[in-house]
Amino acid sequence: MRILLLGGTTEASLMAQALARAGLDAVFSYAGRTDSPVAQPLPTRVGGFGGVSGLVDWLRDHRISHVIDATHPFAAQMSRNAIMACAQTGVALLGLERAAWQPGPGDDWHAVPDVAAAVDALPKAPARVFLAIGKQTLAPFAAKPQHHYLLRLVDPPTGPLPLKLTTIVIARGPFDVAADGALLHDHAITHIVAKNAGGMGAEAKLTAARARGVPVILIDRPALPAREVVATIDDVMIWLGHADTERGV
Ligand SMILES: NC(=O)c1ccc[n+]([C@@H]2O[C@H](COP(=O)([O-])OP(=O)(O)OC[C@H]3O[C@@H](n4cnc5c(N)ncnc54)[C@H](OP(=O)(O)O)[C@@H]3O)[C@@H](O)[C@H]2O)c1
């Protein structure tokens, strides 16, 4: 058994720890989007594979038998490539996918299908928007230049941003409710735009928004072709046939 773990999430880092504890032969893969990625307890490679064909070659060259896709739910291109490359090579594929967030009492959420719809959902009158969507899809919000945008990024931007009125906060998750509540207060935030990522690491802003009555425009996850998916690290270990090792029995 030789495993490729596709990472870039808190869950992927926890998965790497479980694989290392179990003594499994595994390689961790980062896209290379951040300047200083979290160190992993597994041999780590960084950078794209070169599309489906590059991934097919990589899987064969490295004699991979199992791929665990623990990428972010919005990293749909990587997930699609993994589905196609594993189908072509006969490598077993499992998605580790956290459940989407669901609204509860007191939440003022507006679900939208994509980034363009999130731009449309913002008001016409000037607002103070916490744009909690990373740095890759900021440009469409230039269509609503009347708003002030608070951006929370992992690394300082290296070039000019496509938005005029911005405040940038540099921070890396996981985030907590008290700090996110203070962020909403200090920046007088009137709206939040976020991706429905699920999981614990980025949920604090939603809890803080509920407490402060701030509306949230929540972008739905992109659809993926059918694949086998589990929600927990324990279930991945069972899939790998190492459930007992993981639980320390
Ligand atoms: N999208 C988000 O909102 C978000 C949020 C938090 C973290 N992340 C993490 O950031 C990374 C990039 O996300 P994205 O949305 O840009 O992905 P994406 O749009 O699905 O992927 C674009 C390309 O980046 C490369 N890539 C992505 N993930 C990779 C990985 N784990 N290892 C090696 N190459 C990878 C692949 O390049 P090739 O085609 O050349 O192989 C892929 O085709 C992922 O690791 C993801 O888990 C994403």
PDBQT file of the ligand as one rigid body, heavy atoms in Angstrom, charges set to zero:
ROOT
HETATM    1  N1  LIG A 301     -10.544  26.736  -2.861  1.00  0.00    +0.000 N 
HETATM    2  C1  LIG A 301     -10.587  27.092  -1.589  1.00  0.00    +0.000 C 
HETATM    3  O1  LIG A 301     -11.475  27.808  -1.147  1.00  0.00    +0.000 OA
HETATM    4  C2  LIG A 301      -9.550  26.593  -0.620  1.00  0.00    +0.000 A 
HETATM    5  C3  LIG A 301      -9.631  26.948   0.730  1.00  0.00    +0.000 A 
HETATM    6  C4  LIG A 301      -8.686  26.462   1.634  1.00  0.00    +0.000 A 
HETATM    7  C5  LIG A 301      -7.685  25.641   1.195  1.00  0.00    +0.000 A 
HETATM    8  N2  LIG A 301      -7.630  25.296  -0.128  1.00  0.00    +0.000 N 
HETATM    9  C6  LIG A 301      -6.538  24.400  -0.542  1.00  0.00    +0.000 C 
HETATM   10  O2  LIG A 301      -5.736  25.117  -1.444  1.00  0.00    +0.000 OA
HETATM   11  C7  LIG A 301      -5.262  24.264  -2.494  1.00  0.00    +0.000 C 
HETATM   12  C8  LIG A 301      -5.630  24.831  -3.829  1.00  0.00    +0.000 C 
HETATM   13  O3  LIG A 301      -7.023  24.990  -3.896  1.00  0.00    +0.000 OA
HETATM   14  P1  LIG A 301      -7.715  25.443  -5.259  1.00  0.00    +0.000 P 
HETATM   15  O4  LIG A 301      -9.117  25.806  -4.966  1.00  0.00    +0.000 OA
HETATM   16  O5  LIG A 301      -6.815  26.375  -5.978  1.00  0.00    +0.000 OA
HETATM   17  O6  LIG A 301      -7.683  24.048  -6.052  1.00  0.00    +0.000 OA
HETATM   18  P2  LIG A 301      -8.269  23.680  -7.501  1.00  0.00    +0.000 P 
HETATM   19  O7  LIG A 301      -8.820  24.892  -8.162  1.00  0.00    +0.000 OA
HETATM   20  O8  LIG A 301      -9.163  22.508  -7.353  1.00  0.00    +0.000 OA
HETATM   21  O9  LIG A 301      -6.956  23.170  -8.198  1.00  0.00    +0.000 OA
HETATM   22  C9  LIG A 301      -6.289  23.884  -9.217  1.00  0.00    +0.000 C 
HETATM   23  C10 LIG A 301      -5.010  23.153  -9.498  1.00  0.00    +0.000 C 
HETATM   24  O10 LIG A 301      -4.119  23.287  -8.383  1.00  0.00    +0.000 OA
HETATM   25  C11 LIG A 301      -3.388  22.074  -8.205  1.00  0.00    +0.000 C 
HETATM   26  N3  LIG A 301      -3.709  21.505  -6.902  1.00  0.00    +0.000 N 
HETATM   27  C12 LIG A 301      -4.787  21.751  -6.107  1.00  0.00    +0.000 A 
HETATM   28  N4  LIG A 301      -4.696  21.084  -4.952  1.00  0.00    +0.000 NA
HETATM   29  C13 LIG A 301      -3.538  20.390  -5.001  1.00  0.00    +0.000 A 
HETATM   30  C14 LIG A 301      -2.860  19.526  -4.096  1.00  0.00    +0.000 A 
HETATM   31  N5  LIG A 301      -3.380  19.251  -2.871  1.00  0.00    +0.000 N 
HETATM   32  N6  LIG A 301      -1.683  18.980  -4.489  1.00  0.00    +0.000 NA
HETATM   33  C15 LIG A 301      -1.142  19.276  -5.701  1.00  0.00    +0.000 A 
HETATM   34  N7  LIG A 301      -1.731  20.109  -6.610  1.00  0.00    +0.000 NA
HETATM   35  C16 LIG A 301      -2.902  20.652  -6.250  1.00  0.00    +0.000 A 
HETATM   36  C17 LIG A 301      -3.784  21.167  -9.341  1.00  0.00    +0.000 C 
HETATM   37  O11 LIG A 301      -2.899  21.472 -10.401  1.00  0.00    +0.000 OA
HETATM   38  P3  LIG A 301      -2.544  20.422 -11.580  1.00  0.00    +0.000 P 
HETATM   39  O12 LIG A 301      -3.746  20.395 -12.461  1.00  0.00    +0.000 OA
HETATM   40  O13 LIG A 301      -1.328  20.999 -12.195  1.00  0.00    +0.000 OA
HETATM   41  O14 LIG A 301      -2.299  19.098 -10.906  1.00  0.00    +0.000 OA
HETATM   42  C18 LIG A 301      -5.189  21.651  -9.667  1.00  0.00    +0.000 C 
HETATM   43  O15 LIG A 301      -5.640  21.328 -10.948  1.00  0.00    +0.000 OA
HETATM   44  C19 LIG A 301      -5.842  22.902  -2.216  1.00  0.00    +0.000 C 
HETATM   45  O16 LIG A 301      -4.842  22.136  -1.596  1.00  0.00    +0.000 OA
HETATM   46  C20 LIG A 301      -7.018  23.157  -1.295  1.00  0.00    +0.000 C 
HETATM   47  O17 LIG A 301      -7.241  22.071  -0.412  1.00  0.00    +0.000 OA
HETATM   48  C21 LIG A 301      -8.529  25.755  -1.030  1.00  0.00    +0.000 A 
ENDROOT
TORSDOF 0
